[in-house]
Amino acid sequence: MPPSPDYPRLSVTGLLLAGGRGSRLGNCDKGLHLFRGRPLAAWVYERLEPQVATVLISANRNLDEYAQFGAPVCRDQINGFAGPLAGIHAGLLQADTEFVLSVACDSPFIPPDLAERLYATLSSQAADIAIAATRETGQSPLQAQPVFALIRRHLAADLGLYLQSGQRKVRLWMGRHRMALCDFPEAQAFINMNTEHELILAEKYDA
C-alpha cells in the first residue's frame, strides 16, 4: 500500500537505537546479534529505511560494523550508557528534519507503516510526541511502547537538560510534553529480543 500523500516522509529521520548494554543478553551488542542469519539491526533497518527520508544509527560500540549499514552513526553525548533517552538525544541533535522516528534495534517486525500512523496521530492531536501503544488483549488498556516514537526535533534542548539533571526515565520525560498514543492492534510487531529464549520464540513468528 503506498503511503498517504499527507505523510511528509522527507521531514522524518529514522533513528535506530542500538546503543544499549544488552545486559539481559549476556552484555552483547544486541543490534549485531544474529537472528535468522542476519544481525537484528539489519531486519529493523530494512523495515525502517523506506518509511523515512534518511536513517541514523545510535550506537556506542562496534561503530565500524554499524557504519556498514550505510547510515551515519551517532554516539551518546551523555556518558555511561544512559539508556534509550541518551540515544534519542543524540539523534535529535544530529538530525536535520522536523521529526525523528525512534525504533529499537531488537524489534525486527516493526510495521511498514509505523511512521505514517504515528504522524497521523501526532498531527490530529497537535502533539509533540506520538508513541506506539498496544494491548495485551482486545479489552486491555493501552500500553505505551515509548522507544517507538515520533518526536519533534526541537525537543532536543529540553531532553539534554533532563538528562544532565540525572533523569533517565523515558515516559517521565515524554510526559512533560504534548504526547499522544497511537493504537497498534498488531502487538507482536513490537516484540523485542532481550533474552535467548525470546529469540527462540521469535523464530516462530512471521510478519
Backbone bond lengths (Angstrom), bond angles and torsions (degrees), N, CA, C in turn:
res aa  C-N    CA-C-N  psi(-1)  N-CA   C-N-CA  omega(-1)  CA-C   N-CA-C  phi
1 M - - - 1.463 - - 1.532 109.14 -
2 P 1.349 119.26 127.01 1.457 120.69 179.55 1.519 110.96 -67.76
3 P 1.350 117.01 151.82 1.468 118.91 178.99 1.513 111.95 -65.94
4 S 1.314 115.43 155.09 1.455 120.76 177.57 1.527 109.67 -63.81
5 P 1.341 117.45 140.40 1.467 119.45 177.60 1.528 112.11 -64.61
6 D 1.340 117.88 -14.33 1.462 121.11 179.25 1.527 112.50 -83.66
7 Y 1.334 116.76 -11.00 1.465 119.64 -178.89 1.530 109.72 -87.32
8 P 1.339 118.25 118.31 1.468 121.27 -175.74 1.537 111.94 -86.76
9 R 1.320 116.53 76.10 1.472 120.68 -174.39 1.530 112.01 -54.60
10 L 1.323 117.97 -37.61 1.459 120.49 -176.75 1.528 112.40 -71.35
11 S 1.323 117.15 -7.06 1.467 120.91 178.05 1.526 112.26 -99.63
12 V 1.335 116.86 8.80 1.462 120.94 -174.81 1.527 110.40 -123.68
13 T 1.326 116.25 127.76 1.461 123.11 170.63 1.526 108.36 -101.37
14 G 1.309 117.07 130.51 1.457 120.95 174.87 1.523 109.73 -84.93
15 L 1.317 116.68 138.27 1.462 122.02 -179.15 1.519 109.01 -124.53
16 L 1.316 116.14 110.78 1.456 122.26 -179.60 1.535 108.10 -91.95
17 L 1.322 116.65 112.01 1.466 121.88 -174.14 1.529 110.61 -85.20
18 A 1.332 116.21 108.03 1.465 121.50 -177.82 1.522 110.90 -132.78
19 G 1.339 116.66 30.57 1.453 119.41 -173.23 1.512 115.81 -103.14
20 G 1.346 118.13 10.85 1.461 120.29 -175.88 1.512 114.04 -83.54
21 R 1.335 114.75 175.60 1.465 120.93 -178.66 1.526 112.83 -80.88
22 G 1.338 118.00 -25.14 1.463 120.36 -174.24 1.514 111.86 64.73
23 S 1.342 116.11 37.92 1.460 120.34 -172.18 1.521 113.36 -63.59
24 R 1.332 117.53 -31.11 1.465 120.01 -179.53 1.525 112.65 -85.90
25 L 1.326 115.93 0.29 1.461 121.00 177.02 1.528 109.08 -124.61
26 G 1.334 114.14 43.79 1.460 120.00 176.87 1.507 114.95 70.17
27 N 1.334 117.09 26.18 1.471 122.92 -179.24 1.532 112.31 60.05
28 C 1.326 115.78 25.92 1.462 118.47 177.79 1.527 109.59 -82.03
29 D 1.308 115.42 164.82 1.461 121.55 174.01 1.523 106.60 -80.46
30 K 1.343 117.15 98.72 1.465 120.81 -169.67 1.517 113.22 -57.69
31 G 1.315 116.43 -37.64 1.455 118.37 -177.40 1.518 113.24 -61.16
32 L 1.344 116.53 -25.06 1.459 120.72 -178.93 1.522 112.63 -99.63
33 H 1.336 116.81 -1.56 1.462 120.70 177.11 1.529 108.95 -67.77
34 L 1.324 116.10 134.71 1.457 120.04 -175.28 1.526 112.01 -74.52
35 F 1.319 114.95 137.46 1.453 123.76 175.02 1.522 106.70 -139.14
36 R 1.311 116.45 119.27 1.463 121.12 -175.44 1.524 111.72 52.96
37 G 1.331 114.79 39.06 1.453 120.97 173.61 1.514 116.44 83.97
38 R 1.339 117.67 0.76 1.464 121.21 -179.69 1.518 109.00 -134.38
39 P 1.343 118.05 155.62 1.466 119.58 175.80 1.528 111.25 -59.11
40 L 1.317 116.17 142.30 1.468 120.04 177.99 1.523 111.46 -52.00
41 A 1.325 115.93 -44.02 1.470 119.78 -177.41 1.525 112.14 -61.88
42 A 1.329 117.25 -27.77 1.466 119.85 179.53 1.522 110.99 -66.54
43 W 1.333 116.78 -38.16 1.456 120.45 177.74 1.539 110.88 -65.66
44 V 1.332 115.73 -41.82 1.463 119.87 -179.52 1.533 109.96 -67.05
45 Y 1.326 115.56 -45.46 1.469 120.34 -179.98 1.527 110.74 -56.97
46 E 1.323 115.84 -42.57 1.466 120.81 -178.25 1.529 111.94 -60.85
47 R 1.317 116.74 -35.16 1.472 120.41 179.55 1.525 112.01 -83.19
48 L 1.323 116.04 -31.11 1.467 120.32 -176.32 1.524 112.45 -77.85
49 E 1.312 117.02 -43.01 1.467 121.65 -169.20 1.530 114.55 -55.70
50 P 1.351 120.05 -41.36 1.471 118.29 -179.81 1.524 114.30 -69.96
51 Q 1.337 117.29 -13.01 1.461 120.71 -174.48 1.520 113.65 -90.57
52 V 1.340 117.42 -10.00 1.465 120.79 -169.35 1.521 110.83 -134.49
53 A 1.328 115.26 169.31 1.462 119.70 179.16 1.517 111.09 -71.80
54 T 1.313 116.33 -41.02 1.466 122.40 -178.97 1.518 108.49 -155.96
55 V 1.325 116.52 165.07 1.457 121.72 -178.55 1.523 109.85 -122.24
56 L 1.320 116.24 139.75 1.455 124.06 168.10 1.528 108.01 -114.38
57 I 1.328 115.90 148.84 1.460 120.63 175.50 1.513 108.53 -116.14
58 S 1.327 116.24 122.72 1.463 121.76 175.65 1.519 108.07 -90.86
59 A 1.340 116.57 116.52 1.467 121.52 -178.63 1.520 109.48 -147.58
60 N 1.329 115.86 153.58 1.465 121.22 179.97 1.521 113.04 -124.27
61 R 1.314 116.83 0.14 1.463 121.68 174.82 1.526 107.93 -153.65
62 N 1.340 115.40 165.19 1.472 120.39 -178.57 1.527 111.77 52.49
63 L 1.327 114.80 42.62 1.465 119.35 -174.31 1.532 112.37 -62.82
64 D 1.328 116.98 -36.75 1.464 119.54 -179.51 1.520 111.40 -64.71
65 E 1.343 116.60 -36.94 1.462 119.47 179.53 1.529 110.54 -67.17
66 Y 1.319 116.94 -40.02 1.464 119.03 178.14 1.526 110.98 -69.06
67 A 1.319 117.02 -33.22 1.462 119.54 179.30 1.523 111.63 -62.48
68 Q 1.333 117.39 -23.82 1.461 120.82 179.85 1.528 112.23 -68.64
69 F 1.329 117.25 -13.10 1.463 119.73 174.81 1.533 110.99 -69.81
70 G 1.326 116.13 -16.54 1.459 120.12 178.88 1.507 114.57 92.60
71 A 1.342 116.89 12.66 1.467 121.41 179.85 1.526 109.31 -119.95
72 P 1.337 118.35 152.05 1.462 120.29 174.99 1.527 111.15 -61.99
73 V 1.319 115.36 145.52 1.467 121.90 179.49 1.522 108.29 -111.37
74 C 1.333 116.11 130.73 1.467 119.88 178.22 1.525 109.45 -119.85
75 R 1.322 115.90 136.40 1.465 122.16 179.82 1.528 109.38 -96.04
76 D 1.339 115.15 155.83 1.459 119.92 175.64 1.515 110.61 -58.23
77 Q 1.320 116.19 141.56 1.461 121.62 172.90 1.525 110.77 -91.09
78 I 1.331 116.68 -9.17 1.457 123.51 176.84 1.522 107.19 -106.15
79 N 1.319 118.46 126.67 1.460 121.80 -174.46 1.522 112.50 -75.16
80 G 1.334 115.13 158.12 1.453 121.01 168.10 1.510 116.51 87.88
81 F 1.333 118.37 32.53 1.469 120.72 178.82 1.528 109.66 48.05
82 A 1.314 115.25 65.61 1.469 121.53 -171.49 1.524 113.63 -81.41
83 G 1.322 117.67 10.95 1.463 120.09 174.69 1.517 112.88 96.72
84 P 1.343 115.88 -179.81 1.466 119.90 -174.67 1.520 114.44 -60.75
85 L 1.336 117.34 -30.29 1.468 118.11 179.23 1.522 111.62 -62.91
86 A 1.326 117.17 -32.74 1.466 119.65 178.62 1.529 109.89 -67.03
87 G 1.329 116.70 -37.92 1.451 119.64 176.41 1.519 112.02 -67.68
88 I 1.327 115.91 -40.66 1.463 119.89 176.87 1.520 110.31 -62.54
89 H 1.325 116.92 -41.55 1.462 121.33 178.19 1.529 110.86 -59.21
90 A 1.332 116.57 -45.98 1.465 120.10 179.66 1.522 110.94 -61.48
91 G 1.338 115.75 -40.29 1.462 119.21 179.23 1.515 112.85 -67.25
92 L 1.327 116.65 -41.51 1.465 119.55 178.12 1.521 111.42 -61.98
93 L 1.331 116.37 -36.39 1.463 119.89 179.63 1.529 111.82 -69.03
94 Q 1.317 117.20 -36.45 1.467 120.12 -174.61 1.525 113.45 -87.76
95 A 1.310 117.49 -26.32 1.469 120.44 -177.20 1.523 110.62 -66.51
96 D 1.328 115.39 152.12 1.467 119.96 175.96 1.521 111.28 -122.64
97 T 1.331 115.91 23.44 1.460 121.08 177.16 1.528 109.22 -112.01
98 E 1.310 115.67 168.34 1.463 119.70 -177.90 1.526 112.67 -69.05
99 F 1.334 115.99 -30.56 1.458 120.69 -176.27 1.524 110.94 -126.08
100 V 1.328 115.26 152.56 1.469 122.53 171.95 1.520 107.86 -126.03
101 L 1.331 115.82 130.81 1.455 122.47 177.37 1.518 108.53 -106.40
102 S 1.329 117.83 111.89 1.461 121.51 -179.51 1.521 110.50 -94.33
103 V 1.340 115.37 140.76 1.463 121.87 175.96 1.525 108.40 -141.55
104 A 1.341 116.21 153.54 1.460 121.36 179.24 1.525 110.57 -82.49
105 C 1.333 115.99 146.20 1.463 120.59 -176.93 1.524 112.65 -75.08
106 D 1.337 117.93 -12.48 1.460 120.58 -174.79 1.530 112.25 -111.80
107 S 1.320 116.94 25.91 1.463 122.26 177.42 1.525 108.60 -123.36
108 P 1.332 116.97 84.23 1.468 120.53 -169.90 1.517 115.66 -76.63
109 F 1.332 117.83 -2.20 1.462 119.66 -174.57 1.527 112.64 -112.45
110 I 1.335 118.50 24.56 1.468 119.77 -177.27 1.527 110.31 -56.42
111 P 1.341 117.75 144.71 1.464 120.49 -177.33 1.527 112.05 -61.20
112 P 1.315 117.64 143.36 1.463 120.86 179.09 1.524 113.29 -69.13
113 D 1.331 117.03 -13.38 1.467 120.43 177.20 1.529 111.16 -116.29
114 L 1.325 116.40 27.00 1.467 121.27 -179.87 1.524 111.50 -54.98
115 A 1.321 116.77 -50.66 1.465 120.92 -176.51 1.524 111.34 -62.44
116 E 1.321 116.21 -45.06 1.462 120.69 -177.20 1.524 111.42 -62.04
117 R 1.320 117.02 -43.71 1.458 120.39 -177.71 1.529 111.44 -70.80
118 L 1.314 117.14 -38.39 1.464 119.28 176.43 1.529 110.40 -64.94
119 Y 1.335 116.88 -40.61 1.460 119.11 179.29 1.523 111.09 -63.45
120 A 1.318 117.32 -40.76 1.460 120.36 179.71 1.521 110.57 -60.67
121 T 1.334 117.21 -40.75 1.469 120.98 178.33 1.514 111.20 -67.84
122 L 1.326 116.41 -46.52 1.467 120.54 180.00 1.526 110.55 -59.33
123 S 1.314 116.39 -44.97 1.459 120.92 -177.27 1.522 111.72 -67.13
124 S 1.324 116.90 -44.94 1.466 120.35 -175.78 1.525 112.06 -68.04
125 Q 1.338 117.04 -26.50 1.458 120.27 -178.28 1.531 112.54 -106.33
126 A 1.340 116.64 9.83 1.465 121.74 179.57 1.522 110.78 49.17
127 A 1.330 116.44 45.96 1.462 121.97 -176.20 1.523 111.29 -95.79
128 D 1.325 115.08 164.89 1.463 121.74 172.98 1.522 111.40 -95.37
129 I 1.325 116.00 -24.36 1.461 122.21 -178.55 1.525 108.28 -138.97
130 A 1.319 116.83 132.56 1.465 121.87 171.46 1.519 108.00 -118.17
131 I 1.326 116.69 130.12 1.457 122.86 -174.51 1.520 109.88 -118.12
132 A 1.320 116.51 135.87 1.459 120.22 172.89 1.522 109.35 -65.92
133 A 1.331 116.58 142.22 1.462 121.99 179.25 1.518 109.27 -140.63
134 T 1.325 115.78 145.59 1.463 121.48 -177.46 1.526 109.61 -132.23
135 R 1.327 115.25 170.72 1.461 121.86 177.06 1.527 109.08 -125.63
136 E 1.336 116.03 143.26 1.464 119.27 175.58 1.515 110.85 -66.80
137 T 1.322 116.73 -39.82 1.457 122.89 174.02 1.519 107.56 -135.57
138 G 1.317 115.84 174.27 1.456 119.40 -177.72 1.504 114.29 -60.51
139 Q 1.350 117.34 -26.72 1.455 120.98 -177.33 1.525 113.05 -102.00
140 S 1.324 117.94 -2.27 1.463 121.19 -177.64 1.523 110.95 -72.25
141 P 1.329 117.60 154.73 1.468 119.50 174.81 1.522 110.68 -67.13
142 L 1.304 115.95 155.64 1.457 120.83 177.55 1.525 110.37 -64.94
143 Q 1.324 115.23 136.30 1.456 122.14 175.65 1.534 108.13 -115.52
144 A 1.311 116.92 119.19 1.467 120.85 -178.90 1.520 111.34 -66.23
145 Q 1.314 115.48 143.75 1.468 123.61 172.08 1.531 106.20 -115.03
146 P 1.339 117.54 78.31 1.473 120.09 -161.91 1.517 116.71 -67.52
147 V 1.336 119.50 -17.99 1.464 117.14 177.18 1.527 111.90 -79.46
148 F 1.341 116.52 -8.72 1.466 120.86 174.72 1.524 106.67 -101.84
149 A 1.308 115.78 88.20 1.465 120.07 -169.26 1.521 111.49 -143.02
150 L 1.311 114.95 144.48 1.460 122.68 171.15 1.518 107.22 -101.54
151 I 1.335 116.40 122.09 1.462 121.92 -169.21 1.525 109.70 -128.59
152 R 1.315 116.21 135.94 1.465 119.72 175.14 1.535 109.09 -71.19
153 R 1.316 115.69 132.80 1.460 120.86 -173.08 1.531 113.12 -63.64
154 H 1.333 117.63 -24.97 1.460 119.01 -176.81 1.538 112.63 -67.15
155 L 1.329 117.18 -8.38 1.467 120.35 178.34 1.530 112.64 -79.96
156 A 1.325 117.89 -0.40 1.470 120.93 -177.22 1.522 112.43 -56.76
157 A 1.322 117.67 -44.95 1.467 120.28 -176.78 1.523 111.57 -63.99
158 D 1.325 116.43 -43.70 1.466 119.80 179.49 1.521 110.54 -64.08
159 L 1.330 117.25 -40.29 1.457 119.94 178.86 1.518 110.94 -64.81
160 G 1.327 116.98 -38.90 1.462 120.05 177.07 1.519 111.93 -59.23
161 L 1.314 117.14 -44.49 1.468 121.22 178.24 1.523 111.19 -63.71
162 Y 1.319 116.72 -39.90 1.471 121.92 179.02 1.526 110.24 -61.09
163 L 1.332 116.63 -46.25 1.459 120.42 -179.72 1.525 111.86 -68.17
164 Q 1.316 116.57 -38.78 1.470 119.70 179.24 1.524 112.29 -65.24
165 S 1.341 116.54 -22.45 1.468 120.14 177.60 1.524 111.90 -79.13
166 G 1.330 116.71 -4.68 1.453 120.79 179.87 1.513 114.65 97.05
167 Q 1.331 117.13 -3.25 1.459 120.97 179.63 1.532 110.13 -77.20
168 R 1.335 116.04 147.16 1.468 120.13 -178.01 1.533 113.17 -135.14
169 K 1.336 118.89 -9.92 1.455 121.12 -172.18 1.523 111.40 -74.81
170 V 1.343 114.91 123.81 1.456 121.08 -174.51 1.524 111.29 -64.52
171 R 1.339 116.40 -51.78 1.469 119.56 -176.44 1.525 111.68 -63.69
172 L 1.323 117.63 -34.64 1.466 120.52 -179.58 1.523 110.33 -63.83
173 W 1.344 116.55 -44.30 1.468 118.30 178.46 1.522 110.96 -66.91
174 M 1.313 117.18 -46.46 1.466 119.39 -178.21 1.521 111.36 -61.33
175 G 1.335 116.48 -33.93 1.455 120.65 -179.80 1.515 113.81 -68.25
176 R 1.320 117.52 -11.78 1.472 121.05 176.67 1.525 111.90 -77.36
177 H 1.327 116.22 -9.43 1.464 121.20 -174.48 1.531 110.32 -122.67
178 R 1.311 115.50 171.69 1.469 119.68 177.46 1.532 108.07 -68.91
179 M 1.317 115.24 110.12 1.457 121.72 -170.64 1.521 109.87 -121.50
180 A 1.327 116.34 140.44 1.466 121.45 178.91 1.520 109.04 -131.45
181 L 1.335 116.11 142.74 1.457 121.65 176.13 1.516 109.82 -98.05
182 C 1.318 115.96 137.30 1.462 122.29 178.20 1.527 107.88 -112.25
183 D 1.312 116.91 118.53 1.463 123.22 -174.80 1.534 110.48 -77.22
184 F 1.337 115.13 118.37 1.462 121.49 175.55 1.524 108.32 -112.17
185 P 1.325 119.04 108.17 1.464 120.75 -179.71 1.527 113.34 -62.53
186 E 1.343 116.86 -27.70 1.460 121.14 -176.57 1.534 110.30 -82.77
187 A 1.326 116.75 74.33 1.469 121.83 -174.71 1.522 112.05 -58.59
188 Q 1.335 117.57 -33.44 1.464 119.83 -177.31 1.523 112.42 -65.60
189 A 1.318 117.37 -18.10 1.463 119.86 179.10 1.519 112.08 -65.14
190 F 1.327 116.91 -17.19 1.459 120.50 -176.12 1.526 112.59 -110.76
191 I 1.324 117.16 13.80 1.465 118.26 176.27 1.524 109.30 -63.69
192 N 1.326 115.67 144.74 1.461 118.94 177.13 1.521 110.14 -125.43
193 M 1.320 114.84 167.23 1.456 121.95 -170.58 1.526 109.99 -111.27
194 N 1.321 116.52 85.46 1.454 120.30 -179.30 1.524 113.08 -92.29
195 T 1.337 116.90 -19.46 1.460 120.92 -177.69 1.526 109.39 -137.95
196 E 1.343 115.39 164.37 1.456 119.96 176.73 1.531 110.23 -62.24
197 H 1.330 116.94 -35.44 1.462 120.43 179.02 1.527 110.87 -61.99
198 E 1.328 116.74 -42.07 1.460 119.96 178.78 1.527 111.53 -66.04
199 L 1.314 116.52 -34.01 1.462 119.76 176.05 1.530 110.85 -63.73
200 I 1.334 115.96 -41.75 1.463 120.43 179.56 1.526 110.57 -64.50
201 L 1.336 116.58 -44.05 1.464 120.45 178.99 1.533 110.85 -61.81
202 A 1.320 116.15 -38.92 1.465 120.19 -176.42 1.529 112.64 -68.74
203 E 1.324 116.43 -20.76 1.464 119.29 177.46 1.533 110.76 -59.85
204 K 1.335 116.56 -25.69 1.461 120.63 -176.44 1.527 112.26 -86.06
205 Y 1.331 115.58 -8.42 1.457 119.16 -174.39 1.518 110.53 -93.59
206 D 1.304 116.79 136.14 1.456 121.30 179.55 1.520 108.39 -125.00
207 A 1.322 117.08 122.03 1.468 120.90 179.99 1.513 110.61 -146.42
